[in-house]
Amino acid sequence: MKKTENKFKKYLESLYQEVERCSQIYYCYFSLHKIASSNEKTHKALNMTPEFWSTCLYCLESSLLIGIGRLFEGIYSVEEILKTSKNNLIIFSKESLKVRKQSTSDNANKWIHEYLENVYVPSKSDFLRLEKCVEKYKTLYREKVKETRKYFAHPRNLVIETNINDIQKIIIFSYKLYNALWELYNNGRKPILRQIPFSLDRLLKSKTIKGNPVMPQSYIVNDTKKILDILTRAAGDTPVASGVSPWNKV
């Protein structure tokens, strides 16, 4: 049991790391484009070094496509974590959750019995339902995103522009899946795909949400705004260098 549970925890942590990485790259990439294309001073500041930024953007694109591929084809893919969950339901039993809660709370004995009364114990049907969702997004990945990798041979080809919505859908779904499994394992909540903030425009207008471990997109958008503001102010009225501007409206 302990070995199986550790395996699940490893899958869960790996899933979070991959989704977090993809989310940070995606929101960094499009925050750069959004701000640069809508702010004239920032646009001029970044165009002082267009080749540098074109290279950075291409690296972000490549890393994002590789990361999304790992979500569906890697060792710790979304399919593998659901397979492990479905075949080891004891991980999510009330007794297993009780042990986990007691190990992290000194006074668990005072509230654990009442808490367990409202805990959701999943069946295979819960994971079969999630597997159907995974298949839907894996099909989207195969048909709309995977083929984009062939463009890696063409440096600075902004291939992601044609797949904005598809890539965002995959990232948001993966986040929802991670959250559903995390809540089930740690709190005994039914594994459903709950809504999370994802609008780039809204994130650009808001401040970083402190203390939220499952929203790295808010942090990277905030950091991107900060660095672009610093560069814009530092550039002042310096003449723009010659070169092709890499910035597109999104």
HUTA-V489749 format. One record per backbone hydrogen bond with DSSP energy under -1.0 kcal/mol. CO is the residue of the C=O (numbers start at 0). NH is the residue of the N-H. Records with the same first field share a line. If there is no record, write none. Layout:
BEGIN
CO = NH ; NH
END
This chain:
BEGIN
0 = 4
1 = 5
2 = 6
3 = 7
4 = 8
5 = 9
6 = 10
7 = 11
8 = 12
9 = 13
10 = 14
11 = 15
12 = 16
13 = 17
14 = 18
15 = 19
16 = 20
17 = 21
18 = 22
19 = 23
20 = 24
21 = 25
22 = 26
23 = 27
24 = 28
25 = 29
26 = 30
27 = 31
28 = 32
29 = 33
30 = 34
31 = 35
32 = 36
34 = 38
38 = 42
39 = 43
40 = 44
41 = 45
42 = 46
44 = 47
45 = 48
48 = 52
49 = 53
50 = 54
51 = 55
52 = 56
53 = 57
54 = 58
55 = 59
56 = 60
57 = 61
58 = 62
59 = 63
60 = 64
61 = 65
62 = 66
63 = 67
64 = 68
65 = 69
66 = 70
68 = 72
69 = 73
70 = 77
73 = 76
76 = 80
77 = 81
78 = 82
79 = 83
80 = 84
81 = 85
82 = 86
84 = 87
87 = 90
88 = 91
89 = 92
92 = 96
93 = 97
94 = 98
95 = 99
96 = 100
97 = 101
98 = 102
100 = 103
106 = 109
107 = 110 ; 111
110 = 114
111 = 115
114 = 117
115 = 118
122 = 125
123 = 127
124 = 128
125 = 129
126 = 130
127 = 131
128 = 132
129 = 133
130 = 134
131 = 135
132 = 136
133 = 137
134 = 138
135 = 139
136 = 140
137 = 141
138 = 142
139 = 143
140 = 144 ; 145
144 = 147
145 = 148
146 = 149
147 = 150
148 = 151
150 = 153
153 = 156
156 = 158
158 = 161
159 = 162
162 = 166
163 = 167
164 = 168
165 = 169
166 = 170
167 = 171
168 = 172
169 = 173
170 = 174
171 = 175
172 = 176
173 = 177
174 = 178
175 = 179
176 = 180
177 = 181
178 = 182
179 = 183
180 = 184
181 = 185
182 = 186 ; 188
183 = 187
187 = 119
189 = 191
191 = 193
198 = 202
199 = 203
200 = 204
201 = 205
208 = 211
211 = 214
214 = 217
215 = 219
216 = 220
217 = 221
218 = 222
219 = 223
220 = 224
221 = 225
222 = 226
223 = 227
224 = 228
225 = 229
226 = 230
227 = 231
228 = 232
229 = 233
230 = 234
231 = 235
234 = 237
END
